[in-house]
Amino acid sequence: MFGKELDAALEEWLTFREAEGLSPSTLRSYHDHVRIFVRVLGERELTPFTFAAVFREYSQEHAVASCKTIYTSVKVFLKGIDHLDLAGSMRKPRGTIPAKRVYTDGQLRTLFAVLQDDRSPLGVRDHAIVSLLRYCGLRASEVCNLRLDDFRDREDVIQIAGTKSRYSRRVIPLVLPCSQALAVYLGRGRPKLVRGHTDHVFLTDTGRALSRNTIRLMLRRRSLEVGFALSSHRFRHTWATAHVGARTSPTAIGHLAGWSPKTLYEMMHLYAHPDADMLREAQERAFGQ
């Protein structure tokens, strides 16, 4: 089965499960998880080999917990349409978390040079979005949900309303490159994109609020210009890695990232790999030597 066949089968299966009384939230979860799987599958035919390949690729940018959730949803779906054999014998993802891939300094310089050269309304918008991903570590959904009021109290900070958890509600100070990109977009780009009244910060060329898919497509388009893949997840990994390298306290990183204490512990275990110099410096700071 290919992507289009899976999409059609998914809609039919969801209609059947809805008639059985499955809750709207559960239906939406199945839909979103299977659609993510189909997106990563791309134009390949689904076989036991490509089923496993999808999860190898997906795990490079996402947590093991996310891989497990999507694996379970896809297996339930394939069983529901009598094609569980396409999943092969692969077991649920587990074990060690693969190293997160981050952008190099050279890649970031190349990307921002391309963005700064595009002075169109969409160009300055893209520059501002990527700046928030790069310098603030925002999730794509948080970028989409930004409102004008989130900037008005102070120009040097951004307020994140946060819907993922109570910890995602936070205030993030803006560094100069980010505040400059935002100022250009709000002053020159956004006024040319507005259609009617809206308080969403980032808009499409038709004046509508952005969606996560819009950001994904924008990053895909920009990746063709710079020659390497772009994703909001990898920007977040790059941001977190920069803070760990700068010896930012875990508490501060957790607040800026919008992580719960449990997630913070897991993430610090993932990103922090102290070397001998870092450990020696910690000892000297603790004991005044």
C-alpha positions as CSV (number, residue, x, y, z in Angstrom):
1,M,0.0,0.0,0.0
2,F,1.1,3.5,-0.8
3,G,0.4,6.8,1.0
4,K,-2.8,7.7,-0.9
5,E,-4.2,4.2,-0.3
6,L,-3.4,4.5,3.4
7,D,-5.0,7.9,3.6
8,A,-8.2,6.6,2.0
9,A,-8.2,3.5,4.3
10,L,-7.7,5.7,7.3
11,E,-10.7,7.9,6.6
12,E,-12.9,4.8,6.1
13,W,-11.6,3.1,9.2
14,L,-12.1,6.3,11.4
15,T,-15.7,6.6,10.1
16,F,-16.3,3.0,11.2
17,R,-14.7,3.6,14.6
18,E,-16.7,6.7,15.1
19,A,-19.9,4.7,14.5
20,E,-18.7,2.3,17.1
21,G,-18.7,5.2,19.6
22,L,-15.0,6.1,19.8
23,S,-14.5,9.5,21.4
24,P,-13.6,12.5,19.2
25,S,-10.3,13.0,21.0
26,T,-9.2,9.4,20.4
27,L,-10.3,9.6,16.8
28,R,-8.2,12.7,16.3
29,S,-5.2,11.1,18.0
30,Y,-5.4,8.1,15.6
31,H,-5.8,10.4,12.6
32,D,-2.8,12.6,13.6
33,H,-0.5,9.7,14.5
34,V,-1.2,7.7,11.3
35,R,-0.9,10.9,9.2
36,I,2.5,11.5,10.7
37,F,3.5,8.0,9.8
38,V,2.3,8.4,6.2
39,R,4.1,11.7,5.8
40,V,7.4,10.1,6.8
41,L,6.7,7.1,4.6
42,G,6.5,9.5,1.7
43,E,6.2,8.0,-1.8
44,R,7.5,4.6,-0.7
45,E,5.3,1.5,-0.6
46,L,4.5,0.2,2.9
47,T,6.3,-3.1,3.5
48,P,7.8,-4.6,6.7
49,F,11.1,-3.1,5.6
50,T,9.8,0.5,5.1
51,F,7.7,0.2,8.2
52,A,10.9,-0.2,10.3
53,A,12.7,2.4,8.2
54,V,10.0,5.0,9.0
55,F,10.7,4.6,12.7
56,R,14.4,4.7,12.3
57,E,14.1,8.0,10.5
58,Y,11.5,9.4,12.8
59,S,13.5,8.6,15.9
60,Q,16.3,10.9,14.7
61,E,14.2,13.9,15.4
62,H,11.7,12.7,18.1
63,A,11.6,11.2,21.5
64,V,11.2,7.5,22.1
65,A,7.9,8.1,23.8
66,S,6.6,9.8,20.6
67,C,7.8,6.8,18.5
68,K,6.0,4.4,20.8
69,T,2.8,6.3,20.6
70,I,2.8,6.4,16.8
71,Y,3.9,2.8,16.6
72,T,0.9,1.7,18.7
73,S,-1.6,3.8,16.7
74,V,-0.4,2.6,13.4
75,K,-0.4,-1.1,14.5
76,V,-4.0,-0.7,15.7
77,F,-4.9,0.9,12.4
78,L,-3.2,-1.7,10.3
79,K,-4.9,-4.5,12.3
80,G,-8.3,-2.7,11.8
81,I,-7.9,-2.8,8.0
82,D,-6.6,-6.4,8.0
83,H,-3.0,-5.4,6.9
84,L,-1.1,-6.0,10.1
85,D,1.3,-8.1,8.1
86,L,2.7,-4.9,6.6
87,A,4.2,-4.0,10.0
88,G,6.4,-7.2,9.9
89,S,7.9,-8.4,13.1
90,M,9.2,-5.1,14.4
91,R,8.8,-4.6,18.1
92,K,7.8,-1.4,19.9
93,P,10.6,1.2,19.8
94,R,12.6,1.1,23.0
95,G,16.2,1.2,24.4
96,T,18.7,4.0,24.2
97,I,17.7,7.4,22.8
98,P,19.7,8.2,19.7
99,A,21.9,11.3,19.7
100,K,19.9,14.4,18.7
101,R,21.1,16.0,15.5
102,V,21.7,19.7,15.7
103,Y,22.6,22.4,13.1
104,T,26.3,23.4,12.8
105,D,27.4,27.0,13.0
106,G,28.1,26.9,9.3
107,Q,24.6,25.7,8.5
108,L,23.1,28.4,10.6
109,R,25.2,31.1,9.0
110,T,24.1,29.8,5.5
111,L,20.5,29.7,6.5
112,F,20.3,33.2,8.0
113,A,22.3,34.7,5.1
114,V,19.6,33.3,2.7
115,L,16.8,34.6,4.9
116,Q,18.2,38.1,5.3
117,D,18.5,38.4,1.5
118,D,14.8,37.9,1.1
119,R,13.2,41.3,1.9
120,S,9.7,40.3,0.7
121,P,6.8,40.2,3.3
122,L,7.0,36.5,3.4
123,G,10.8,36.6,3.5
124,V,10.9,38.8,6.7
125,R,8.2,36.6,8.2
126,D,10.2,33.5,7.6
127,H,13.3,35.2,9.1
128,A,11.4,36.1,12.2
129,I,9.9,32.6,12.6
130,V,13.3,30.9,12.2
131,S,14.8,33.4,14.7
132,L,12.3,32.4,17.3
133,L,13.0,28.7,16.6
134,R,16.7,29.2,16.8
135,Y,17.1,31.7,19.6
136,C,14.1,30.9,21.8
137,G,13.6,27.2,21.2
138,L,9.9,27.6,20.6
139,R,7.7,24.7,19.5
140,A,6.1,25.2,16.1
141,S,2.6,25.3,17.7
142,E,3.8,28.0,20.0
143,V,4.9,30.1,17.1
144,C,1.5,29.6,15.4
145,N,-0.3,30.7,18.6
146,L,1.6,33.9,19.2
147,R,-0.6,37.0,19.5
148,L,0.3,40.7,19.3
149,D,-0.4,41.1,23.0
150,D,2.4,38.7,23.8
151,F,4.9,41.4,22.9
152,R,3.2,44.6,24.2
153,D,4.1,44.6,27.9
154,R,7.9,44.7,27.1
155,E,9.6,44.7,23.8
156,D,12.6,42.6,25.0
157,V,10.6,39.6,26.1
158,I,8.0,37.3,24.6
159,Q,5.1,35.7,26.6
160,I,4.2,32.1,25.7
161,A,0.6,31.3,26.6
162,G,1.3,27.6,26.3
163,T,-1.3,24.9,26.0
164,K,0.8,21.7,26.3
165,S,1.0,21.9,30.1
166,R,1.1,24.5,32.8
167,Y,4.9,24.5,32.6
168,S,4.7,25.7,28.9
169,R,3.3,29.1,30.1
170,R,6.4,31.2,30.4
171,V,8.3,34.4,29.6
172,I,11.4,34.3,27.4
173,P,13.9,37.2,27.1
174,L,14.7,38.0,23.4
175,V,18.3,38.2,22.3
176,L,19.2,41.0,19.8
177,P,19.1,39.0,16.5
178,C,15.6,37.7,17.4
179,S,14.2,41.1,18.5
180,Q,15.6,42.8,15.4
181,A,14.0,40.2,13.0
182,L,10.7,40.5,14.8
183,A,10.8,44.3,14.6
184,V,11.3,44.2,10.9
185,Y,8.5,41.7,10.4
186,L,6.0,43.6,12.5
187,G,6.9,46.9,11.0
188,R,7.3,46.0,7.3
189,G,6.1,42.5,6.7
190,R,3.0,41.9,8.7
191,P,1.1,45.1,7.6
192,K,1.3,43.8,4.0
193,L,-0.1,40.4,4.9
194,V,-3.0,41.5,7.1
195,R,-6.5,40.9,5.7
196,G,-9.2,42.3,8.0
197,H,-8.7,42.1,11.8
198,T,-6.6,39.4,13.4
199,D,-4.2,39.5,16.4
200,H,-2.2,36.5,15.3
201,V,1.4,37.6,14.8
202,F,2.4,35.3,11.9
203,L,0.1,35.2,8.8
204,T,0.0,33.5,5.5
205,D,0.1,35.4,2.2
206,T,-3.8,35.3,2.3
207,G,-3.8,36.8,5.8
208,R,-4.8,33.7,7.7
209,A,-3.1,32.5,10.9
210,L,-0.3,30.0,10.4
211,S,-0.6,26.3,11.1
212,R,2.1,23.8,12.1
213,N,1.8,22.4,8.6
214,T,2.4,25.9,7.1
215,I,5.6,26.1,9.1
216,R,6.7,22.6,8.0
217,L,6.1,23.5,4.4
218,M,8.0,26.8,4.7
219,L,11.0,25.0,6.3
220,R,10.9,22.4,3.5
221,R,10.9,25.2,0.9
222,R,13.8,26.9,2.6
223,S,15.7,23.6,2.9
224,L,15.8,23.4,-0.9
225,E,17.5,26.8,-0.9
226,V,20.2,26.0,1.6
227,G,20.8,22.3,0.7
228,F,20.0,20.6,4.1
229,A,16.9,19.5,5.9
230,L,15.2,22.0,8.2
231,S,12.7,21.1,11.0
232,S,11.4,22.9,14.1
233,H,12.4,20.0,16.3
234,R,16.0,20.2,15.2
235,F,16.1,23.9,16.0
236,R,14.8,23.1,19.5
237,H,17.5,20.5,19.9
238,T,20.1,23.0,18.7
239,W,18.8,25.6,21.1
240,A,18.9,23.2,24.1
241,T,22.4,22.0,23.2
242,A,23.7,25.6,23.0
243,H,22.4,26.3,26.6
244,V,24.0,23.1,27.9
245,G,27.3,24.1,26.3
246,A,27.0,27.5,27.9
247,R,26.6,25.9,31.4
248,T,23.1,27.4,31.8
249,S,21.5,26.0,35.0
250,P,19.0,23.2,34.4
251,T,16.3,25.1,36.2
252,A,16.7,28.0,33.8
253,I,16.7,25.7,30.8
254,G,13.6,24.0,32.0
255,H,11.8,27.3,32.4
256,L,12.8,28.6,29.0
257,A,11.9,25.4,27.3
258,G,8.6,25.0,29.1
259,W,9.5,21.5,30.4
260,S,7.9,19.9,33.4
261,P,10.4,18.7,36.1
262,K,10.1,15.1,34.9
263,T,10.8,16.1,31.3
264,L,13.6,18.4,32.4
265,Y,15.3,15.5,34.1
266,E,14.9,13.3,30.9
267,M,16.1,16.1,28.6
268,M,19.2,17.0,30.7
269,H,20.1,13.3,30.7
270,L,19.8,13.5,26.9
271,Y,21.7,16.7,26.2
272,A,24.2,17.0,29.0
273,H,27.3,14.9,28.5
274,P,29.9,16.4,30.9
275,D,33.5,16.0,30.1
276,A,36.4,16.0,32.5
277,D,36.8,19.8,32.2
278,M,33.2,20.5,33.0
279,L,33.3,18.2,36.0
280,R,36.5,19.8,37.3
281,E,34.9,23.3,36.9
282,A,31.8,22.2,38.8
283,Q,34.0,20.9,41.7
284,E,36.0,24.1,41.8
285,R,32.8,26.3,41.8
286,A,31.3,24.2,44.6
287,F,34.3,24.3,46.9
288,G,35.8,27.7,46.0
289,Q,39.1,26.4,44.6
